[in-house]
Amino acid sequence: MRIAHICQSYPPMVSGAALAAERLASSMVDRGHDVLVVAASERRRAYVDRNNGVSLVRVRSLRNPVRSGQCFSLLPLREVSAALRSFAPDLVHLHDPLCLGLCGLRAARVHHLPLVFTAHSLPQIVSRSLPDLPVLRQTVERMLWSYARWFAGQCDVVITPSQTAARALRARIGGDPLVIGNVVNRERFPASVRLCVRNTDSIPHCPLSSTLGASMSRNGSIWSFRQRPGPCILSRHSCSSSGMENGCPRSCGSVRIWR
């Protein structure tokens, strides 16, 4: 099968969606599929590449002023359409519901291609990153849910990485999302593992995600899991962006998670 993934960020840019898309693309190549990834360029200029069997089309982009190390593309419809037309995929998988995602949706519909969308995040995650003004947050979240309802309705299949996200989507936009977990190393973290958290600093009251990566808390700190020999480490960092590969040197607290 020929599969095209369309995502705003992709390594070397770092985000949960970027890493999930990269691992999925690589896994599909290992299974004998032909894979194309269309993503924003981390160099700002457009270029093509090939990495570990994955064909890459990086479209022109702008620096993201609010996320360190990230770039974004506005509406590169022509470039996305040309990439899909040249690759001739059997399936288009969207990892972004906004700029690049809209271009992918439009191009897939023009070429009559099946469309899959993975909802890597929910509207409340975006609204909580805004200034602490209840009316502003509620208005933005309500608009985002309305948009999410329309966008998901354009896709043939909607995927979420967790049951919690699936329940939220069912309650707010309807449908029956398919739950497919990602990112977690299940050999290192089997379901039978008991986690005992030893607190060495105050932890904000926020849900712990089963995704290993970075999570932004309400006060702007970052909580990140690192896989190391022995106990796993959950560290809090005082930086303002989750765009990091090896953590932030300004760690201000950690939690040891034992088997």
C-alpha positions as CSV (number, residue, x, y, z in Angstrom):
1,M,0.0,0.0,0.0
2,R,1.1,3.6,-0.7
3,I,0.5,5.8,2.4
4,A,0.9,9.6,2.6
5,H,1.2,11.2,6.0
6,I,0.6,14.9,6.3
7,C,1.7,16.7,9.5
8,Q,2.7,20.2,10.6
9,S,5.8,19.1,12.5
10,Y,8.1,16.1,11.9
11,P,11.6,15.3,13.2
12,P,14.0,17.0,13.6
13,M,11.2,19.2,15.0
14,V,10.0,17.6,18.2
15,S,6.4,17.2,19.4
16,G,4.3,14.3,20.4
17,A,2.5,14.3,17.1
18,A,5.8,14.5,15.2
19,L,7.3,11.6,17.0
20,A,4.2,9.5,16.6
21,A,4.0,10.2,12.9
22,E,7.7,9.3,12.5
23,R,7.4,6.0,14.3
24,L,4.2,5.1,12.4
25,A,5.8,6.0,9.0
26,S,8.9,3.9,9.8
27,S,6.8,1.0,11.0
28,M,4.8,1.0,7.8
29,V,8.1,1.0,5.8
30,D,9.3,-2.0,7.8
31,R,6.0,-3.8,6.9
32,G,6.7,-3.3,3.2
33,H,4.5,-0.3,2.4
34,D,5.6,2.8,0.4
35,V,5.4,5.9,2.6
36,L,5.4,9.6,1.9
37,V,5.5,12.3,4.6
38,V,4.6,15.9,3.8
39,A,5.5,18.3,6.6
40,A,6.7,21.9,7.3
41,S,10.3,22.5,6.7
42,E,12.5,23.0,9.7
43,R,14.8,25.0,7.4
44,R,12.0,27.3,6.3
45,R,12.8,26.6,2.6
46,A,11.2,23.7,0.7
47,Y,13.2,20.5,0.0
48,V,12.8,16.8,-0.6
49,D,14.7,14.0,1.2
50,R,14.6,10.3,2.0
51,N,15.2,8.9,5.5
52,N,15.0,5.3,6.6
53,G,12.9,4.4,3.5
54,V,10.4,7.3,4.1
55,S,10.1,9.8,1.3
56,L,10.0,13.3,2.7
57,V,8.5,16.5,1.1
58,R,9.2,19.5,3.4
59,V,7.2,22.5,2.3
60,R,8.2,26.2,2.9
61,S,7.5,27.4,6.3
62,L,7.7,30.2,8.9
63,R,9.2,30.2,12.3
64,N,6.7,29.6,15.1
65,P,6.9,32.7,17.4
66,V,5.4,30.9,20.4
67,R,7.2,27.5,20.2
68,S,10.9,27.2,20.3
69,G,12.4,25.1,17.5
70,Q,9.2,24.8,15.6
71,C,8.1,26.0,12.1
72,F,4.7,26.0,10.5
73,S,3.3,26.3,7.0
74,L,0.2,28.4,6.3
75,L,-1.8,27.0,3.3
76,P,0.6,25.3,0.9
77,L,-2.2,23.7,-1.1
78,R,-0.3,23.7,-4.4
79,E,2.7,21.9,-2.9
80,V,0.6,19.4,-1.0
81,S,-1.5,18.6,-4.1
82,A,1.6,18.2,-6.3
83,A,3.2,15.9,-3.7
84,L,0.1,13.7,-3.6
85,R,-0.4,13.7,-7.3
86,S,3.2,12.6,-7.9
87,F,3.2,9.9,-5.1
88,A,-0.3,8.6,-6.0
89,P,-1.2,7.2,-2.5
90,D,-3.9,4.7,-1.7
91,L,-4.5,6.4,1.6
92,V,-3.9,9.9,3.2
93,H,-3.3,10.1,6.9
94,L,-3.7,13.5,8.5
95,H,-1.9,14.4,11.8
96,D,-2.9,18.1,11.9
97,P,-6.4,19.6,11.6
98,L,-5.3,23.1,10.7
99,C,-3.1,24.6,7.9
100,L,-1.4,21.5,6.4
101,G,-4.3,19.3,7.4
102,L,-6.8,21.5,5.5
103,C,-4.6,21.3,2.4
104,G,-4.3,17.5,2.8
105,L,-8.1,17.2,3.2
106,R,-8.8,19.3,0.1
107,A,-6.2,17.5,-2.0
108,A,-7.4,14.0,-0.9
109,R,-11.0,14.9,-1.7
110,V,-10.0,16.2,-5.2
111,H,-8.2,12.9,-5.9
112,H,-11.0,10.8,-4.2
113,L,-8.6,9.2,-1.7
114,P,-9.6,7.6,1.6
115,L,-8.9,10.0,4.5
116,V,-7.7,9.1,8.1
117,F,-7.3,11.7,10.8
118,T,-5.4,11.2,14.1
119,A,-6.5,13.6,16.8
120,H,-3.3,14.0,18.8
121,S,-4.7,16.8,20.9
122,L,-8.0,18.2,22.1
123,P,-9.4,21.8,22.1
124,Q,-9.0,22.2,25.9
125,I,-5.3,21.6,25.6
126,V,-5.1,24.7,23.3
127,S,-7.4,26.8,25.3
128,R,-5.5,26.2,28.5
129,S,-2.4,27.6,26.9
130,L,-4.1,31.0,26.5
131,P,-4.1,33.8,29.1
132,D,-6.0,32.9,32.2
133,L,-9.2,34.7,31.1
134,P,-12.2,32.4,31.5
135,V,-14.3,34.1,28.8
136,L,-11.5,34.0,26.3
137,R,-10.7,30.3,27.0
138,Q,-14.3,29.2,26.9
139,T,-15.0,31.1,23.6
140,V,-11.9,29.7,21.9
141,E,-12.6,26.2,23.1
142,R,-16.2,26.3,21.9
143,M,-15.0,27.5,18.5
144,L,-12.4,24.8,18.3
145,W,-14.9,22.1,19.1
146,S,-17.2,23.4,16.4
147,Y,-14.3,23.2,13.9
148,A,-13.3,19.8,15.1
149,R,-16.8,18.5,14.5
150,W,-16.7,19.7,10.9
151,F,-13.1,18.5,10.3
152,A,-13.7,15.0,11.7
153,G,-16.9,14.8,9.6
154,Q,-14.8,15.2,6.4
155,C,-12.7,12.1,7.3
156,D,-13.4,8.5,6.7
157,V,-11.8,7.3,10.0
158,V,-10.9,9.3,13.1
159,I,-8.2,7.9,15.5
160,T,-7.4,8.9,19.0
161,P,-4.4,7.7,21.1
162,S,-6.4,7.0,24.2
163,Q,-9.8,6.0,25.5
164,T,-10.1,9.3,27.4
165,A,-9.7,11.3,24.2
166,A,-12.1,9.0,22.4
167,R,-14.8,9.6,25.1
168,A,-14.3,13.4,24.8
169,L,-14.7,13.3,21.0
170,R,-17.8,11.1,21.3
171,A,-19.4,13.4,23.8
172,R,-18.6,16.6,21.9
173,I,-18.7,15.8,18.2
174,G,-20.2,12.3,18.0
175,G,-19.0,9.5,15.9
176,D,-17.0,6.4,17.0
177,P,-13.3,7.2,17.0
178,L,-10.9,4.3,16.7
179,V,-8.4,4.1,19.6
180,I,-4.8,3.2,18.7
181,G,-2.2,4.0,21.3
182,N,1.2,5.4,20.2
183,V,4.6,6.3,21.5
184,V,4.7,4.1,24.6
185,N,7.4,1.4,24.6
186,R,5.2,-1.5,25.7
187,E,8.1,-3.9,26.2
188,R,9.6,-1.6,28.8
189,F,6.3,-0.5,30.2
190,P,3.9,-3.5,30.2
191,A,0.4,-3.2,31.5
192,S,1.2,-5.2,34.6
193,V,3.8,-2.7,35.8
194,R,3.0,-1.1,39.1
195,L,4.1,2.5,39.4
196,C,4.9,4.1,42.7
197,V,5.6,7.8,42.6
198,R,8.0,9.3,45.1
199,N,7.6,13.0,45.2
200,T,10.8,15.1,45.5
201,D,9.0,18.4,44.7
202,S,5.4,19.6,44.5
203,I,3.5,18.2,41.6
204,P,0.7,20.2,40.0
205,H,-2.7,18.6,40.1
206,C,-3.0,17.4,36.5
207,P,-3.7,14.1,34.8
208,L,-0.7,11.9,34.1
209,S,-0.6,10.8,30.4
210,S,0.3,7.3,29.3
211,T,2.3,8.9,26.5
212,L,6.0,9.2,27.1
213,G,7.1,12.6,26.1
214,A,6.5,16.1,27.4
215,S,3.4,17.5,29.0
216,M,2.7,21.2,29.7
217,S,1.1,21.9,33.0
218,R,-1.0,25.0,33.7
219,N,1.8,26.9,35.3
220,G,4.0,26.6,32.2
221,S,6.3,24.0,33.5
222,I,7.1,20.9,31.5
223,W,6.9,17.3,32.8
224,S,8.9,14.9,30.8
225,F,9.5,11.2,31.0
226,R,13.0,9.9,30.3
227,Q,13.8,6.2,29.8
228,R,17.0,5.3,31.7
229,P,18.4,2.1,33.2
230,G,16.8,1.5,36.5
231,P,14.0,3.8,37.7
232,C,12.3,6.0,35.1
233,I,12.5,9.7,35.8
234,L,9.7,12.2,35.5
235,S,11.3,15.7,35.6
236,R,9.8,19.2,35.8
237,H,11.5,21.9,33.7
238,S,11.2,25.6,33.8
239,C,11.4,26.2,30.1
240,S,8.5,27.6,28.2
241,S,8.3,25.2,25.2
242,S,8.0,21.4,24.8
243,G,10.3,21.5,21.7
244,M,13.2,19.6,23.2
245,E,14.9,16.3,22.6
246,N,17.0,15.7,25.7
247,G,15.2,17.7,28.3
248,C,16.0,21.1,29.7
249,P,19.1,21.8,31.8
250,R,17.1,24.0,34.1
251,S,15.4,21.0,35.9
252,C,13.7,22.2,39.1
253,G,12.3,18.9,40.4
254,S,11.9,15.3,39.6
255,V,9.9,12.2,40.5
256,R,11.3,8.7,40.5
257,I,8.9,6.1,39.2
258,W,9.8,2.6,40.2
259,R,8.7,-0.8,38.9
